[in-house]
Amino acid sequence: MKIDEVRRLTPDQLTDQLLSLKKEQFNLRFQAATGQLEKTHRVQEVRRDIARIKTTLRATSAVA
């Protein structure tokens, strides 16, 4: 997910997306622990997407 895409979303959409990514992160960690993880790069992508969303949420709440 690119930063431009994140900035276009409303705070409610960002919160929903954050929840979804956290669930995916949990599932990826579980797969990694059991040795079933195939796309190892996805772990890093999800971490960065979560960081982008949190940063955007923090910035929008500081402005308001």
Secondary structure, 3 states (H helix, E strand, C coil): CCHHHHHHCCHHHHHHHHHHHHHHHHHHHHHHHHCCCCCCHHHHHHHHHHHHHHHHHHHHHHHC
